Amino acid sequence: MKLLKTYSAAALCSLLFTANSYGQSSVAAPKPYGAVPNKNQYAWQQMEYYMFIHFGPNTFTDKEWGHGDEDPKVFNPKKLDARQWARTAKNAGMKAIIITAKHHDGFCLWPSKFSKHTVRESAWKDGKGDVLKELSAACKEYGLKFGVYLSPWDRNHPEYGTPKYNDVFANTLNEVLSNYGSVFEQWFDGANGGEKKQAYAWPKFYNVVRKNQPQAVIFSDIGPDIRWMGNERGVAGETNWSTLNTDGFGVGAEAPEGKVLNTGNENGKYWIPAEVDVSIRPGWFYSANTDNQVKTLDQLESIYNTSVGRNSNLLLNVPVNRDGLIHPTDSTRLMEFKKYLDVAYKTDLAKGKKVTVSNIRGKDKKFTAQNLTDGNNETYWSTDDQVKNAVITIDLGKETELNRIVLQEYIKLGQRVKSFSVEYLEGSEFKPLDTQTTIGHKRILVFPTVKTSKIRVNILESNACPVLSSVQLYKAPDL
């Protein structure tokens, strides 16, 4: 206090103004708009790309959907190596593995106490094996997250189709989620076919997940945390909202139609972003007949752009073969794809470059345009509340070749942008590159290579003041 008395009132005001200008923000951050992600959903969205593994008796019978009457002895992957699966996923740049712990045939990849159709009854390791135990340990070793798929449909269990079955499935789910360490995603298939139908007790199943794995996100057609994207081709909607109206709908046949799941609902009540599931082969389970039909590098790059590049996460299925290994053709293609992505997105041509914008929220440095090119997704640029369209111009300083632009909204405050366009400077005139709709967590635009010194992004429509965390520019190699 004695020190303060040595300053005049004018000097104190000057000191306070300086502190406010370079540290303490006088302008409030934008209020969240609509539904927003919880911390588990936000962490999930950052993962972007991970592996699906379909494995079970179908692998040995060349079926996609088993009938549940298969002899469990048929399951005998004599060279099974879960560490090879995890090592492949890690080297491919994937962040996790989700495995079909129990598919529709009811076969359990662990020795369940609630079924007689499991690895315990198989020929593998004389009935003493546990695929989930081996894979969860391998994921931990390689720094991957571990997820499980469990289908409630069970074409083997005698209680299926009776009131008792929902308790059987809840106990089965509890058994998995309490014995194999941390689970990042619980994947529910809504299939309910065959001669017997079961009225699934979804709230009961969700409660088991929340109790055992509170950090896990729950997937089904309609969430509650992440949703199916509406097709198995790997193509999310060009318009893709992370919000969805699910009141009055259910899982499976009661879900909204595919085109709704593909695009979400603008201003939907719940934050339920999309996950894109697609297989690297024509089928979900391994078949030697498809060894020459593994997706090409072109196809994988296209799928990446229409999944991760359209505000979704990519769950790429890589089936394990009858030996219990990922086939060399599949792993080779994954490594080729990883190499391509590494080269394509190695150098952000916009990073650190000068950015000018038509409006800065409160003219406050906290929301400066430079946040768009600082390489930090936790900082963002925003406009004043009443400003819902804006212009962003990136000055590259010299003529530069590029063919990719990556935009990201700061989704902790909701998804806002409804339409935008991109232009490039040619001579003294800006020319159009693309016009699109939503952005969300990430939007990747692909276009023929242009040479330019400036890129301009026009926010044409936004449901609230735009809040963008990143604009990146790249020159990807030709495939």
HUZIFEN-V284569 format. One record per residue. PHI is phi in whole degrees, 0 to 359 (999 if undefined). PSI is psi in degrees with one decimal (* if undefined). D_CENTER is the distance of its C-alpha to the mean C-alpha in Angstrom with 1 decimal. Layout:
# HUZIFEN-V284569
phi: [PHI	PHI]
psi: [PSI	PSI]
d_center: [D_CENTER	D_CENTER]
This chain:
# HUZIFEN-V284569
phi: [999	298	294	298	293	280	257	283	300	297	295	298	299	297	296	295	297	296	298	294	289	243	202	281	279	267	250	290	294	301	286	303	250	64	290	228	288	279	297	290	293	295	297	298	297	289	288	67	212	205	259	253	233	263	203	164	304	302	300	262	246	59	245	266	235	286	264	86	256	291	294	301	296	294	279	207	280	295	248	309	219	297	293	295	298	294	297	297	299	298	292	277	86	279	256	193	226	247	241	284	297	211	267	298	288	87	290	260	280	221	280	294	282	250	209	248	234	218	299	297	268	272	276	295	52	54	80	253	272	207	296	296	297	292	287	298	293	294	298	297	298	262	71	255	278	240	227	228	256	227	276	289	293	220	275	245	291	295	275	298	92	243	301	287	295	300	290	300	291	298	294	297	297	299	299	292	283	249	233	232	76	290	241	270	214	255	258	252	267	269	301	208	243	78	287	260	248	232	277	290	266	302	303	298	294	298	297	297	295	298	291	273	224	299	275	284	266	253	258	201	310	236	92	280	257	222	244	291	268	100	207	245	265	88	237	283	295	302	262	216	272	277	252	211	266	244	300	88	252	220	275	82	295	267	283	300	296	305	292	286	296	291	245	70	243	302	60	299	290	240	276	220	292	266	243	261	251	207	258	288	240	300	253	275	263	294	215	299	293	249	300	259	236	293	302	283	298	303	295	294	295	297	296	301	291	264	237	303	283	230	63	224	263	255	252	265	282	231	290	274	274	291	281	90	229	286	297	304	297	294	293	298	295	298	291	298	294	300	299	297	298	299	288	298	245	286	241	280	291	267	300	78	282	292	234	240	225	282	202	239	306	60	52	262	299	299	248	299	298	294	298	288	234	269	76	240	285	266	254	205	258	211	255	296	306	280	264	245	223	200	235	243	237	254	262	281	85	198	298	224	276	204	212	219	230	241	242	220	271	275	289	300	256	99	261	236	293	255	199	205	224	232	229	231	276	234	68	250	233	277	242	289	252	194	229	223	253	277	242	72	302	203	230	249	254	245	208	302	302	239	243	205	254	216	240	237	250	253	279	275	217	214	287	206	307	296	226	248	262	201	230	236	231	218	243	276	287	291	276]
psi: [-37.6	-35.4	-40.2	-33.6	-17.5	-7.9	145.7	164.8	-40.6	-40.6	-39.7	-43.2	-40.7	-42.2	-42.6	-39.9	-42.4	-44.7	-41.1	-37.9	-29.5	12.5	-67.1	120.7	132.5	-5.4	131.9	146.2	156.3	143.3	148.4	143.2	120.9	-153.6	144.6	159.3	145.1	175.9	-33.2	-41.3	-38.7	-44.1	-39.2	-42.7	-30.2	-18.3	-40.7	-41.8	121.3	173.0	140.5	138.2	117.0	125.6	137.1	-163.6	-31.1	-29.6	-32.2	-9.8	0.0	38.4	155.8	-38.7	108.4	161.6	-6.2	-3.4	9.8	143.2	120.6	-18.3	-18.1	-23.8	105.7	71.4	89.2	-21.7	19.5	129.3	91.9	-26.1	-33.1	-39.3	-48.1	-40.7	-40.9	-46.4	-44.5	-47.7	-22.2	-4.2	11.7	156.1	-8.8	171.1	131.5	129.5	147.7	84.6	-34.6	115.7	-172.2	-24.4	-10.1	-5.9	128.5	130.1	12.7	160.2	76.2	142.9	-10.4	15.6	154.9	18.6	76.1	-179.5	-24.6	-32.8	1.8	174.3	-15.6	124.2	33.7	34.9	9.3	9.8	166.2	100.8	-40.5	-38.8	-45.2	-40.4	-41.0	-38.1	-40.3	-40.6	-42.0	-41.9	-39.4	9.6	30.5	152.4	156.2	130.7	159.5	140.1	127.8	119.2	129.2	-23.1	133.3	105.1	6.4	-36.0	130.0	-22.1	-7.7	134.6	1.9	162.6	-24.4	-22.1	-35.2	-34.7	-37.6	-46.7	-38.7	-40.7	-39.2	-44.7	-44.1	-39.2	-44.9	-46.3	-7.5	2.9	-4.8	32.1	-164.0	135.8	126.5	-25.6	131.3	115.8	116.8	126.9	134.4	8.5	139.6	75.7	-159.1	-173.6	-31.6	136.9	150.4	129.6	100.1	140.1	73.1	-43.5	-38.4	-44.0	-43.0	-38.3	-35.5	-41.1	-49.2	-36.3	-45.2	-35.5	71.6	-21.1	-10.0	146.1	145.9	124.5	137.2	-174.5	-40.6	26.2	-145.0	-12.4	-43.4	149.9	158.9	147.9	-1.9	-10.8	170.3	24.6	-12.1	23.7	100.9	162.3	144.6	-36.4	122.8	101.1	141.5	3.4	149.5	141.3	116.3	-6.1	130.2	-5.0	169.6	-177.8	146.0	-128.0	-19.3	5.9	160.5	159.2	159.2	-38.7	-26.1	-44.2	-30.7	-30.3	-14.1	-174.8	123.1	130.7	30.4	156.4	-34.2	146.6	105.9	82.4	165.1	144.4	132.5	115.1	128.8	151.0	146.8	-14.4	171.7	-35.7	172.5	-36.7	155.3	139.8	132.1	-23.2	-14.8	15.3	-27.1	16.1	22.9	138.8	142.9	168.5	-40.1	-46.1	-41.8	-40.0	-39.1	-43.5	-39.9	-43.6	-30.0	7.7	-79.2	-37.9	-1.4	45.5	37.4	165.7	148.4	117.9	98.3	118.8	128.9	93.9	145.1	142.0	-174.6	-19.8	-14.2	26.2	153.9	129.8	143.0	-35.4	-42.4	-47.2	-37.0	-43.3	-38.0	-40.1	-37.4	-41.5	-41.9	-44.5	-42.3	-47.4	-40.1	-42.7	-43.7	-37.1	27.1	-44.2	110.5	107.8	-16.4	-14.2	125.5	-2.0	159.1	133.6	132.7	146.1	159.3	-16.6	137.7	131.4	114.4	14.5	34.2	134.1	-23.8	-29.0	27.1	154.6	-27.4	-17.4	-22.6	-22.5	22.4	-1.6	11.1	111.0	-5.5	-2.4	158.6	158.2	143.9	163.5	174.3	155.5	-39.0	-8.7	111.4	4.2	151.8	166.8	129.9	126.5	124.6	122.7	109.6	-9.9	-20.9	165.9	125.1	135.9	137.0	155.6	12.7	139.5	134.2	122.7	146.8	133.9	156.1	86.9	-10.3	-22.7	13.2	168.7	127.7	-44.0	130.4	-29.8	150.8	163.0	160.4	136.9	157.9	149.6	124.6	113.0	-119.2	10.7	137.0	131.6	148.7	140.9	-46.4	153.2	126.8	-176.2	-94.2	160.9	-69.4	-147.9	-43.4	136.2	124.2	122.9	132.4	132.5	161.4	146.6	130.6	157.2	120.6	162.4	-11.8	141.5	137.3	127.9	123.0	115.3	106.5	-41.3	137.4	137.7	-14.1	176.4	130.8	143.1	98.9	137.3	-21.3	140.7	120.4	149.0	140.0	156.9	98.3	146.0	155.3	146.0	*]
d_center: [54.0	57.0	54.9	53.7	57.3	58.0	55.8	56.9	55.0	54.1	52.7	50.6	49.1	48.4	46.6	44.5	43.5	42.5	40.4	38.7	38.1	36.5	34.7	35.0	33.3	35.5	32.9	30.5	26.8	25.4	25.0	21.6	21.4	20.6	17.8	15.7	12.9	14.5	14.1	12.0	9.4	9.8	9.6	6.3	4.9	7.1	6.0	4.0	6.2	8.1	11.0	12.3	16.1	18.5	21.9	25.0	28.4	26.9	26.5	30.3	31.4	29.5	28.0	24.7	25.8	28.5	31.2	31.5	35.0	34.2	36.3	34.0	36.1	34.4	31.4	32.6	30.3	33.1	31.2	27.9	26.3	23.0	23.4	23.3	19.9	18.6	20.5	19.1	15.4	16.4	18.4	15.8	13.6	11.1	10.2	10.9	12.5	12.6	16.1	18.1	20.5	22.3	22.1	24.4	27.4	27.4	27.6	26.3	25.2	26.9	30.5	29.9	32.9	32.1	32.3	34.8	32.4	30.6	30.7	33.9	35.6	34.4	36.3	33.7	35.2	37.9	35.6	34.8	31.3	28.0	24.8	22.6	24.9	24.8	21.0	20.3	23.0	21.7	18.2	20.1	22.4	19.8	17.7	14.7	13.1	14.3	13.1	15.4	15.8	19.0	20.6	23.2	25.2	27.8	30.3	32.3	32.8	36.2	35.0	32.4	33.5	35.5	35.1	34.9	31.7	29.3	30.8	30.5	26.8	26.3	28.4	26.5	23.2	25.0	26.3	23.0	21.4	24.6	25.4	22.6	21.5	18.3	15.5	12.0	10.9	13.5	12.9	15.8	17.2	19.6	22.1	25.7	28.1	31.4	34.8	33.8	31.4	30.0	29.3	26.2	26.4	22.8	23.8	25.5	22.5	20.2	23.0	23.1	19.4	20.1	23.3	22.3	18.8	18.6	15.6	13.5	11.1	12.5	11.1	13.7	14.6	15.0	13.2	14.8	11.5	8.8	10.3	10.9	10.8	14.5	15.2	14.7	15.5	12.1	13.1	11.5	14.3	15.9	16.1	12.9	13.5	11.2	14.4	16.1	19.6	19.8	23.3	25.5	22.9	21.9	19.8	20.8	23.7	23.8	20.3	20.4	20.9	18.2	18.8	18.1	14.8	14.0	14.9	14.8	17.9	19.2	20.3	18.9	20.1	16.9	13.6	11.3	8.1	7.1	5.4	7.4	9.7	12.5	15.3	16.9	20.1	21.6	21.4	19.1	21.9	23.8	27.0	29.4	30.0	26.7	27.2	28.1	25.2	22.3	20.2	21.6	20.2	20.6	18.5	15.6	15.8	16.0	12.9	11.0	12.6	12.0	8.2	6.9	10.4	10.2	8.0	5.0	2.1	5.3	7.2	10.6	13.7	16.5	19.4	22.1	25.7	28.9	29.7	26.6	25.1	22.5	24.7	25.8	24.9	21.2	21.1	23.1	20.8	17.8	20.0	21.1	17.6	17.0	20.4	19.7	16.6	18.6	21.5	19.8	18.1	20.8	22.9	21.8	25.0	24.7	24.3	27.4	28.9	30.9	29.2	31.2	30.1	32.2	31.6	30.6	30.3	33.7	34.4	32.9	31.7	28.8	27.2	28.5	27.3	27.1	24.0	22.2	23.1	23.5	20.3	19.4	16.3	18.1	21.0	21.3	23.8	24.9	27.9	30.6	29.7	31.9	30.4	27.7	28.0	28.4	28.8	27.2	29.2	28.3	31.4	30.9	34.5	35.3	34.6	31.3	29.5	25.9	23.6	20.1	19.2	16.0	16.0	14.1	15.1	15.7	13.6	15.5	18.2	16.5	15.6	19.0	19.5	20.7	22.0	22.8	24.6	25.0	28.5	30.1	33.6	36.1	39.5	40.2	37.9	34.3	33.0	29.9	26.8	24.4	23.9	20.7	19.4	16.2	14.3	11.9	9.5	10.3	12.7	14.3	17.7	19.7	23.4	26.7	27.8	29.8	32.1	32.3	33.1	31.2	28.0	27.9	25.1	26.5	24.7	26.5	25.3	23.5	23.7	24.5	25.3	22.5	20.6	19.0	18.0	18.0	19.5	19.4	21.6	21.7	24.0	22.2	24.7	25.7	24.5]
